[in-house]
């Protein structure tokens, strides 16, 4: 029996350079799951080269190892991992109705483009109470990863899943660019992360990215939730940008957006303690 024998693929949800995400029906237990399948060659294999394909295969395997090792309600779990009959590795995970982008809209700021966009897709800010709920949950999941020695390296709204479309809880996902201790699979001169959400030091040398790099990305997400846009020209204060975050969150965001990594909290556990006054992580 193949890994997908008891599931029926319904539709493609998303596609990246090296994997495709599908929704599928569970014919035995009922309900939906998500299936992430590695491309045998990759959409850019001919242009990039077979050596880099091998790197992405290692990254796909590392993602499976990370998800098997971590068990936390704010991190996506893995139901099963394996390979299809044609040899393509795949991951089976719980199905999420939406990601954070569904709730906050796009990051587009061009007025001409915005004028043509449907209102639900236009950028929007969240109420402080909802933003704080999301940010606490992101830090809660991120703290578990950092305690394991995992650095996500691609934290952004697209990679923050929601358990339901209306005020859903958070699940961090997509560890295809993560590193775990000394397990780091990079290609020379390759950009790791997503432009607009990457720390200065990670842009300079992705292999050196640490927990504080993830916190820079966290600070950008926090600013985006509260202000309805990403910071401009080195902005760090959401209050000066016209948003009300409260003293603790304002100060945390300001420090997370420091250009120097050493000026940010040490890791997500330290950031969570500053925000909540509790050093323990939500189970």
N, C-alpha and C positions, 0 to 999 in steps of 0.2 A: 504494500500500500504506500503510495507516495505521501509526502507531507501534507499535500492539499486534498487528499482523496475524500475527506469528510467535509470539505468546504466547497462552496460554489462561488466562484468569482463573479462579482456583480458589475463593477465599473472601476475605471482608473480614477484615483483621487488626485494624484500629483506625480510629477516626474522630475528627477534631478539628473545630474550628469551621469550618475552611476547606479541609480536605483529607481524603481517605480513602486508607488504605493497604491494598492487596490483595496476596495471594500469587498467583503465576502460574507456569505451566509454560512452559519454553523448548522449543518444538516442534522446533527445529532443532539446538540444541546440547545439549539435555537439561538436567535440573536445574531448580531453582526460582529465581525472581527476585522482588523486591518492586516493586510499582508504586504510586507516590504520585500521586494525581489531585486536581487542584484542583476545588473545587465551583464550578459556574458562577455560583451566587448565594450560596452559603454557607448554613449551617444557621441563621444569625442575621441574614441580610442584611436582611430586612424590619424587624427591630428596630433594627439598627445603622445601616443606610443604605448606599446604593450607593457613596458616596464612600469609605467604609472598605473596601468590597470592592476598590476600585482599589488601596488600600494593600496589601492582602493579595496581590493579583496581583503587585505589585512585589516583595513579600517572597518569593513563590514563585520568581520569576525570579532574584532575588538568590541564593537557596539554590542554584539550578542553577549560577549563575556561580561561586559559592564552591567547589562540589564539582568543577567542571571544572578549577578553577585549582589545587587541592590534590591531592597524591598521597602518601598516607601510610598505612601499614598499620593505624594506629589511628584512622583517619577513614573513614567510609563513602564508597565511590566512587560515581560515576554511570556507568551503562552507556550510557545514551542519554537525551536529553530531547527533548520535542516537544509535539505537541498531538493530541488525539483528533479525529475527524471533526466533532464538535459544537463544537470550539473550546476545549475544556478543556485547559489545560496539564498535562503529566504528566512524571514522572521515573521512570526505570527503574534500580533499584539491586540489588546483591547481596542475597540473602535471608539473614537472620540468624535462628538458631533461637530466640533469647531475648534479653531485656535484663537489666540488673543486678537489676531488681526480682524477676525469677524466682529469683535466687540468694539475695537477702536478705529477700524477703517484703515485706509492705506497711509503711507508716509508721503504721498505726493503733495508738493506745495506749489506747483506751477498753476497759476490762476486759469490759464487757458485750458489745461487738462481738467482741472477741478470742475470747471463750468460744464463739461460734457459728462461728468461722472454721475452715476445714480447716487442719491443721498446716502444710502446705507454704506457705500464704499468710500465716501469722503472721510478724511481724518476727523476724529472727534476726541474730546477729552472725557475722562471718567470723573464721577463724583469722588471726592477724597476718601470716603468710607469704602467704596468698592475698590479703588486703587490700592488702598492700604491692605485690604484683604488679599488681593492678588499678589502684592509684593511680599507680604509675609509668607505666603505659600511658596513663591519662587525661592526665597531665601531658605525656607525649610528644606526643600528638596535639594537645593544647591549645597547646603551645609552637609548633608549626607555624602554627596559626591566628593566634596573637598576633604572630608574626614577620611574617605577611602583613598585619597590621592588622585582623584579624577578631576581634570580641568575640561570643561565643556567645549570652550573655544568657538562656539557658534550660538550664543544665547541671543535670541531676538524674538519678537512677537510671534512669528510663524512657528517657532519651536517651543511655544508655550501652549499646550493643548488645553481645552476646556471640556469638562465632563458633560456639560450641557450648554446649549446656546444662551440661555438666560441665567446669568449669575452662576455659571458653573465653576467648579473647583479646578485648580491648576494641576497639570501633569507636564513635567519637562520631558522633551523628546528629542530625537535626532542626534545621536552621538557619533555620527559619521566623521566628525573632525576632532573628536575628543582625544586626549592623551591620558594615560593611566600610569603614573609613576614613570618608569623608564620605557614604557611602551608608547612610542610616538612614531607614526608613520607619515613622514612628510616628503615632499618632492622639492628639490632646490628651486627657489624663485617662485614657488606657488603661493598664492594668496589664501590664507586660512581664515575662515570666518566670513561674515557678511558685511559688506561696506555700509557704513552708517552706524554699525553696532560693535565695532572692533576697537580695542584699546590701542594707544600709540605704540606700546612696546610689542604688541602682537603683530601689528603691521610691519614693524621693523624686523622681528625675528620670531615667527610663530612657535618655534620649538621652545623658546624661553617663556612663553605665556604660562602664568601660574594662576592661583585662585584670585589674586587681585585683578587679573585681566578679566575674569568673569564678572567681578564686581563693577568694573568700568561699564561693561555691557549692561549689567543690572541698573546702574545709575542712568544710563541712556533710556532704558525701558521705563524706569520710574518717571523721568522727566517727560517722556512721551505720553504716558498715561495721564499725567496731571495737567500738562500744558497743551496737549493736542498736536504737538509737533516735536521734532528733535531740536536740541539746543543749537544755537547759531554762534559762531565766532567765539568759542570758548565759554559760553554761558554755563553757569553751574548752579545758580540760584533759581528755584522754581518760583519763589516769592517775587523776585524782580521780574520774572517772566509773566506775572499776573495770576499765579495759582496759589492756592492755600493748601499747604501740606502739613502744617503743624511743626513744632520746633524740632522734634526728634527726627522725623522723616526729612525735613528740609536740610538739617545738618548732615544726615547720612548721605543723601543724594549729593550734596555739595562735596563731601569728601570722596565719594566713589568716583566722581568725575574729575578728580585731580589728575593732571598730566603725569605726575610722578607716581609710580605704583606704590612706593614706600609711604606715601601720604594717605593711601586708602586703608580701610580696615584690613586686617591680616587675611581673613577668609570669611566665608558666608556665616559661619557660626558666630564670629565676632560681630558681624553686621546685624545678625538676627538678635543678638543680646542687646545691642544698642537700641534696636527698634522696639523690642518687646520687654526688655528687662529680664529675659529668661535665657539662660545659657543652654538649656536642653532643647532638643529638636522635637518638633511634632512627630508623633509616631503615625 
